[in-house]
Amino acid sequence: MSQPNEPTNLGHARVCSIADALELVGERWSLLILRELGFGVRRFTDIQINTGTPRETLAQRLRKLEEAGVIERHRYSERPPRDEYFLTAAGEELGPVLAGLRTWGERHATPLVRKVG
């Protein structure tokens, strides 16, 4: 994705906002979590079931997304402690990115069997 005014950076990693964004959300489980939150799924167990994310991985990704300001957590029960998760404004801005990934996936990545069935 070279831009006319961006020379190559030989010998050094290029400073890149794409790389920075991928560091925060560019991993399978994080993107699937964001998909579920975009669909209105809020609770840990429901997110886990819908994504297939291993429990510990889901907890780690939710913490990372919260620390990055992409999602926020709201307590809905004290005993036992239970939380719901919501997209922040920054998380909502990822909607078009996810829609673009879905469109691309439908065109280029989804196996023919799934397209027909």
N, C-alpha and C positions, 0 to 999 in steps of 0.2 A: 504494500500500500504506500508506495513512495509518492510523495508530493513533490511538485517541481521545485519548491523552495527548501526541501529537506534533504541535504546531502547525506550520503552514507556516512556512517559513524564507524569507520574501520577500526577494529581493535577494541571497541567498547560496546557495551549493550546500549541500544538506542533508548532514550527516554521516550516513553510512549504511553499515552492515556489508555490505549487499548490494553496494553499489558497490565496497567494498574487496575483497570476494571476487571480483567480476567482474574487477577489475584484475589479480588473480593467475591466475585460471583461466577467465575468461569469454570465451574466444576459441576459434574452431573447432578449430585445431590442438591447442591445449592439452587441450581436452576429449577429442579423439580419441586423443591420447597416453595420457591417463588411462584411457580405455576399454581400450586395448590392454594397459596394465600390469595392469588389473583382470582381463583375460582370461589373464594369465600370460605375455604376450609381453614379453621382457626386452631384446632386442638391437636396436641402432640400425637396422640394415638391415631387420629384420623389422617394426619399428614404422613405418619409412618406407614399406615396401611395403603394409602393411595400412591405412595412413591416406592415402597419396598425398601426404604432406607433402614439399615441396621440401627438399632436404638441408640447406641453410643455415638455413631456417626451423625445421626439426626441431632442429638443434643449438642455436639460440637459445632455443626453447621449453623444451628439456630443461634448459638452464642456468638459465632463469628459474624453472622449477618446483623445481629443486634449491635455488637460493638462497632460495626461499620456504619450504623445508622440507616440500614436498609429496611429493617423490621423493628418493631417494638413489641414488648411483652406486657400483658395486663393480667394481673391476678384475678381469677374469678372464684376461687375457693381457698380458704385458709386451712381447713382441715378436711381432707388432706390438701396440701398446697398444690394448686393447679393453675396453669397459665393458659392464656390464649395469645396468639401471635397475629400481628397486623402489619401490613405494609406501611412504611412511612411515605412521605412525598417522594423521597429518592427511590424507594422501592416501586412505587407506582409508575415512575418514569421508565422503569424497565419493561413495562407492558408492551410497547412497540417492538422492543428487542426480542421478547419471547414470541410475539406474534410473527415476527420475521423468521425466527428459527423454526417455528411450526410450519410456516409456508414452505420454507426451504426443505425441511424434512419431508413434508408431504410430496414434494416434487422430486427429491433426489435421494432420500435416505430410507423411506418407508418401503419395506419389501412388497413386492407385487401381491403376494398372498393377502397381506393386510389391506391393500388398496381395494381388492376385489371383494373380500369378505366383509 
